[in-house]
Amino acid sequence: MTEDTTPKTAAKAKKEKPPALEDKPFTEFMEQHFTPTLKESLTKQGLTDVELSFTKAQVSIPGGISDDPCWQVIGTWKNGQRQFKLYFPEESITGQKAFSYAVNGKSPSTIESFMIDERKITLDLMVLYTLQRLNGQKWLTRN
């Protein structure tokens, strides 16, 4: 009697996992996943007139990140009276990120680091941190 030593490849074959959303190319991830998910989350928070855009533009703060244009998510509501921007100067969700906000149609006066301590960046974390930052301004809920 001989023993069959050939591996049963069909039984041992693992299903290939689809790539994580966060592994997609930067612009695809931002346009197809982050921006729509953030808009949906803001709408659930009661912001019915929120507009989000994803664009490459100059940083509109003197002494900002760089003189070069960088990718930005720009959110406005209340007829433009409230605005925030998320900056991505490295064209990567795992790279440097910054945040600014402005009220009453004025330009932002400061730019702040954003999500600097996270080791793993996920879609859910990016949305959560954005909501937390906006809530810190008391723009989403009252404390």
C-alpha positions in Angstrom: 0.0 0.0 0.0 1.5 3.4 -1.0 0.8 6.6 0.7 -0.4 9.6 -1.5 2.0 12.5 -0.7 0.7 15.0 -3.3 -0.8 18.1 -1.8 -4.4 18.6 -2.4 -4.1 22.0 -4.0 -7.8 22.5 -4.4 -8.4 22.1 -0.7 -5.4 24.1 0.3 -5.8 26.9 -2.2 -6.6 30.1 -0.4 -8.9 32.7 -1.9 -7.1 35.8 -2.9 -8.2 38.8 -0.9 -9.2 41.8 -3.0 -6.8 44.7 -2.3 -7.8 46.9 0.6 -9.5 50.2 -0.4 -6.6 52.1 1.1 -4.1 50.3 -1.3 -5.8 51.8 -4.4 -4.2 54.7 -6.2 -4.5 57.9 -4.2 -6.8 59.8 -6.4 -9.1 56.8 -7.0 -9.4 56.1 -3.3 -10.1 59.8 -2.5 -12.7 60.3 -5.3 -14.5 56.9 -5.1 -14.3 56.1 -1.5 -13.2 58.8 1.0 -15.1 61.8 -0.4 -18.4 60.0 -0.9 -18.2 58.3 2.6 -17.3 61.6 4.3 -20.2 63.3 2.6 -22.6 60.5 3.7 -21.3 60.8 7.3 -21.7 64.6 7.3 -25.2 64.2 6.0 -26.0 61.8 8.8 -24.7 64.4 11.2 -27.4 66.8 9.8 -25.4 68.8 7.3 -27.9 68.8 4.4 -26.2 71.5 2.3 -22.6 70.2 2.5 -20.5 70.3 -0.6 -17.2 68.4 -0.9 -14.6 68.7 -3.6 -11.3 67.0 -4.3 -8.9 69.2 -6.1 -5.3 70.0 -6.5 -4.7 73.7 -5.6 -2.4 76.1 -3.9 -2.5 76.2 -0.1 -4.3 79.4 0.7 -2.6 80.1 3.9 0.5 82.3 4.1 3.5 80.2 5.2 1.5 77.0 4.4 2.8 73.5 3.7 4.5 74.4 0.5 4.3 76.8 -2.5 3.5 73.8 -4.7 -0.1 72.9 -5.3 -1.3 69.9 -3.3 -4.4 67.6 -3.2 -7.1 68.9 -1.0 -10.6 67.9 0.1 -12.6 71.0 0.6 -15.9 71.0 2.5 -18.3 73.9 2.7 -21.8 74.3 4.1 -24.2 77.0 5.4 -23.8 78.8 2.0 -20.0 78.8 2.3 -20.0 80.3 5.8 -18.2 77.2 7.2 -15.3 75.6 5.4 -12.7 73.0 6.1 -9.8 71.7 4.1 -7.8 68.5 4.4 -4.4 68.8 2.7 -2.4 65.9 1.2 1.0 67.3 0.1 2.5 63.9 -0.5 -0.3 62.6 -2.7 -0.7 59.7 -0.2 -3.1 58.8 2.6 -0.2 57.5 4.6 1.9 60.7 4.1 1.8 64.1 5.8 -1.7 65.5 6.2 -3.0 68.8 7.4 -6.3 70.5 8.3 -7.6 74.0 8.3 -11.0 75.6 8.8 -12.6 79.0 8.2 -15.8 80.8 9.0 -17.9 83.5 7.4 -16.3 83.1 4.0 -12.8 84.2 5.2 -9.6 82.4 4.4 -8.2 80.0 7.0 -5.6 81.6 9.3 -3.8 78.5 10.5 -3.0 75.0 9.3 -2.7 72.1 11.7 -1.2 68.6 11.5 -3.8 65.9 11.0 -3.7 62.2 11.9 0.0 62.3 12.7 0.1 59.5 15.3 -1.8 56.8 13.3 0.3 53.8 12.2 -2.4 52.4 9.9 -4.6 54.7 8.0 -8.0 53.4 7.0 -11.1 54.9 5.3 -13.0 54.6 8.6 -10.3 56.3 10.6 -9.9 59.2 8.1 -13.7 59.8 8.2 -13.8 59.5 12.0 -10.9 61.9 12.5 -12.4 64.4 10.2 -15.7 64.3 12.0 -13.9 64.6 15.4 -12.0 67.6 14.2 -15.2 69.3 12.9 -16.9 68.5 16.1 -14.0 70.1 18.0 -15.2 73.3 16.4 -18.7 72.6 17.7 -19.8 72.4 14.0 -21.6 69.1 14.2 -23.1 68.7 17.7 -23.5 71.0 20.6 -21.7 70.1 23.8 
